[in-house]
Each structure stands twice: as C-alpha cells, then as structure tokens.
Amino acid sequence: MVTGEISEPTFADALASDHEVIGLVTQPDRPVGRKQVMTAPQVKELALEAGVPVIQPESVKSEEALDRIQQWNPEVIVVMAYGQILPQALIEIPSRAIINLHASLLPKYRGASCIQAALKNGDAETGWSVIHVVKKLDAGNVILQQPFPILDGETGGELHDRLAKAGPSACRAALELLKKGGEPGEGQEESLQSYAPKLGRQDGYLDWSDSARKMERLIRAYYPWPGTSAALGNKRLKIFPPVRLGTGSGAPGQIMEAEAEGLEIACGDGSLILGEVQLEGSRRMSAVELVRGHEEALKEGVK
C-alpha cells in the first residue's frame, strides 16, 4: 500500500525480490500541473509493467476495497506514504503482519511532515522506523530503526531523496525478521512522542520576528514543499535556499543592504542574506536583481 514518490524505490525493490507481490493498493489518478492532466502514481505504472494487480479506491474503508484485499489473502501488508487512514478491518486482514515504513525515528515526529520537522528543528539525525500498524497514528511497536545523519545545508527535497534510497534496505530487513518468526517489536515511549502535521502553503509564510537561525532552517526544510514566502508590497515573494546568516540588526523585515552576494533582511535575532527569490508574476531571479524596479517596495521591508 504505497503512493508517494518516497516509496518508489522500495516498491521497485520488492518487485525484484524473492517475495511475491500479490497486489498494489494506491491512490486514484489525480489532476496534476497547470493543465490538470490526470496522472497516475508512478508505483501504479511499475506494478502494471510487472503484471501486479492494482486497485485505487477513493476510500480504503469501502466494502469493495476491503473485499478485494481480503481476496488476495496477504501474509504481510507493507504501508509506505499511502495517504489514507487505515480502518481496523484492514489491519486485521494479513495473516502475519501489517507494517509501516515511517520516515522518522519514532516516537519523534508522528504524522505527515516528519522530514520537514527534523530539518526545521535542527536535528542531527533522522532515519526509517518500521512499525506494526495499529489504529492510533504511527503508534505501533517498532520492529527496527535505521538512523543516519542529516547533512549540513540539506533541504527537505534532498533529505526526502536520501530517505527514499534507504527505504529498500529498511523494508528488506523488516521482512526478513518477519520471515524468521514472530516479531512483536518494542513499544514506543508515549511521553516522548511528538506530532508533525500535514503542511499547507500557508505554513510557509515567514515570521521575521523569529531568529535568523530558525528561519534559515525553515527555508531549507520547506523546500520544495510547501515553500517559503513573505509579502513585498502587495505581492508574494518566494524565497529559495540557500540563505546565509548575516551580521546586521534592525526591525524585523527591514531591508538592511543589497550587495553583490544577496539581500540582507533583519530578523528578530540576527539577519538573513537571501540568494534567489521570485516575485509573484515574475521569474526566479537573484535577490539583487529584485532591487531593480522595486526600490520603493523594498524601502517598506518584507512582511
């Protein structure tokens, strides 16, 4: 049961393994891009090429979907970036286990935005947790964890891609443990759990009263999704990583200086030097290019 891009290497690895992949449950085709072209999840294409049956229920809670999965009679169901809450009736279907690959070191960062949360909070490491699925979100016993360090300057997209490449190893290791017999796993310490909710574009609006260090991490964490932005005059200004910590100080949002290397803006503590930006209705450009033609708006600062 997989949908997101992060699951593609793991699903491809499962297809090439000695395990028998008897079916794929993925999300329905969705309209994508400005032209809203109906597009299938890439995992669907991989499954069809391999001759694996595919279902795409709008709700996996539907009787039709549950009946079809029951007919497959799976020993193990592997869930990874599927995108729907699983009902208890589904959890009870497999004869051995239903497991979930989650991209954080649980119990830290249950929820959808665990990759971004690790970056914006300045964590030194992250990794995969493979857990038994229970009705409570990401709360099942941990079968195994595979940690690895977060790199300096890494963005959300870059960390996503590294985790995607590491997914097959975690999945293979968990399946081998299940193959050998019962693998109850270890319970999570509830007092240590934290939640990382699904993000929307509104979450990327910057608050210039925050410290420069916090904002630098946020800009990296939220690239490419949901992205970060501020208001310049009456237009939205997208801000892209990398940004650098400056040495200036001033009122939050005040434009400190425009120089060859970037545009320095005061924060609640310290300042940020922006590299590349995109003003609403315009192209992506260097922050210094932005100064030309927008001097009046820049005098008011960003909000």
N, C-alpha and C positions, 0 to 999 in steps of 0.2 A: 504494500500500500504506500505508494510514493507519488509525488508530483513535482516538487521544486527542483530547480537546477542542481542544487547541492546533492541531490540523491542520484543523479545520472551515473556517475562513476560506480557507485555501489550497486545499482541495478544492473549495469552492464557487466560488472564483475560476477554477480550472482548468475547471470545468464551463461557466462563462460565457465562456471564452476561445476563440480560434480553433483551439486544439489539440483533437484528437479523443480524448476519454477513452473507451477501449475496455473498461475493466473496473476493478472495485474489489476489492481483497483486504483484508479487515478481520477483526478478532477475532470469535469467536462471541458471540451474545447471552449476557448474564450476569445472574444474580440481583442485584438492587440494593435497598438500603434494608432497613429492619427487616422488612418484609413479603416481602423477597426476590422482588420482581416481576421476571420475565425482561424485560430491557431491551436493545434493540439500540443499537449505536453510532450517534450522530447522523449520521455520514457515510453509513451504510447507508441511512438514510431519504432523504438528499439524492440518493444515487445512484439509488434506485428511482424517485423523483419525476422524475429526468431520463432514465429508461429505460436506465440503465447496468447491465450485468450485475454481480452481486455474488457472491463466494464467501467463506466464513467457515471456513476449515479450522482444526481444533484444532491441527494442526501443518502449517506450510507446507512441511515436508520430505516430506510424504506424496506418494506417486506420483500420486495423484488430483489434488492441488493443483498440482503441477508440470506435469502434462499439460494441465490447463485453462489455466494461464498461458501455456504454450507454444502452445496453440491460438490464443490471442489475437494472437500474433505481434507483441509490442510493440516499438516503436523505443526507447522510454525508459520505465523504471520509476522513479517518484518514491516514495521511502520517507520517512515522517514519523510519529514516535510510533506505530509499528506494534505493537511489543510482542513480537516473536519474533526469535530469531537466524536469519539467512538462510543457507541452505546454498549451497555453491559452484555446485551445479546450477542454482539460481535466478539467481545472479549472472551466469551465462553466457547466460541466455535473451535479453535485449533486444539488438537489432541495433546500437544506438548506445551506450547507457549505462544504468546503474542508479545513481541519485543519492540522497543522503540529506540532508534538512534537519535540522541539529542545532543546538540552542539554546544554543550557547556559542561562544566564539572559540577554536576548536581550534588547537593541541593541548591547550589547557587544558580540563579537565573532560570527558573522555570518560566515557560512562556515562549512567545514567538520571536522576540528581538534579543535573544541571548548573545548573538555575535556582537551586535552594536553595544550591548550593555558592558561586555568585558572590555571593549576599547574605550568607551567614554568614561569608565570608572578607573582606567589606568592599571588594569590587572596585568600581572607579569606573565600569566599563562592561561590557557583555555584547553579545550580538547573535546573528545567524544565521551559521552556516557551511554552505555547500553543498559536499558532498564526493562523490567517487566511492566506491561501496560496495566494500569488499574483505572478505575473511573475518575479518580481525582487527578487533575492535570500534572503530568510529569512527576508523580509522587511514588511510583513503583520502586521495588527493590532494585538496587544497582547490581547488575551482573558483572560488569567490568568498566573501567575507565582508561582512556588513553590520552594523557596530557601532553601538551607541547607548548613551547614558549611563544609569546606574542612578540613580533619583531618591531624594532624601532620604526616609527613613522608609518606603520601599516594602516591601511584603510579597511573599512568594512568589507568592500568588494574583494580586496586581496586576501583577507583572513577567511572569508567565505570560500574562496577558491582553494586555499590550502586545506581547509577542513574537508572540502569535497574530495580532494585527492586522498585524504587519510581515512575517509569513510569505509572503503572496502576492507581495509585491514581490521577495523573495529568490528565490522559485521562478520567477517570470516571467523575471527577469534570467538565471538559470542556463539555462533552456530556450532563451532567445534565443542565448546563447553556443553551446549545442549545435547549434542550428539552422544557425548560420553555418559549422559545420565541426567538426573535432576540437577538443576542449577537454581537454587532459591534466591541467590543474591543477598546483599546486605541492605537492611532498611536505611532510609535517609533520616538524618537528624533534622526533625521539623523545625527546631529552634534556629537553624542556620539557613533555612530556605529564604530565597528572595524571588521576586517576580519581575519579569521583563515583558511588558505588554506589547501587542501588535502596534506598529508605528504607522502614523499617517503623515501626510506632507506638513500638517500644522505643527508637528513635533520638531521640525527642523528650523523654526523661526528662532533666531538667536536673541539672547538677552545680554545686552552689552554691559549690564551691571555685574555679570559673572566674571570670574577671574580669567585672564588670558589663557592660562594653562588649561582650565576646564573647557574653554571654548575651542582651543586647538584640538583637544581630544575628541570633542563632539563633532567637529567638522570632518575629522578623519573617520570616526565611527559611522557617521550618517552618509558616507559616500560609497556607492552611488544612490542608495535609497535610505531615508526619504529625501536626502539632500539638505543643505542648509542655506538659509537666505535671511536677508534683512530688508527693510524698507529704505529706499533712497528717493526722497521726494514722494511722489505718488506711485512709484513703480517698485516692483520686487527686484531685488538684486541677489542673484545666486552666487554663492561663494564656494570655490573648489579648493581641495587640498592640492599641494601642501601650503600651509600658512606657517609663519615663523613668529616666535615670541619676540616682541620689541622691548625697548627700554624706556619708552615715553610714558607720560601720565597725563590725565586730563579727565574731563567729564565723559562718562560712558557714551560711546558712539561718536565722539568728536574726532574729526579727521586731523591727525597730527602732522603728517608730512607725506608728500608724494615724491618718490625718488625713483631712480632707475630700477631698483630691485623690488619695488612694491609700494603699497599704500598702507600707511600706519594708522591704526584706529585705536583710540583709548578704550580700555575695558574697566570694569570695577576695580581690578587689581592688575596693573601692567598694561601692555598693549599688544595688538596683533598686527603683523605685516602681511597683507593679502597679496597673493600672487596672481591668480586668474579669477575672473568674475564674468557674469553675464547679466546684463540689464534686460529686464523684461522688454521683449520686442526687438532685441538686438542679438548679435552673435557673441560667442565666447571670446574674451579678449584679456589682455594683461590689465591688471588694476591701474597701471599708469596710463594706458590708453583711455581708460574710462574718464580720466580727468578732462581730457579734451572734449569740450562741448557740454560738460556737466558741472562746471565750476560753481555755479550758483547753488545747485542742489547739494554739492559736496560741502559747501560752507555751513549748511544746516546739520551735517553729520548724517549718520545712519541710525535707524530706529528698529 
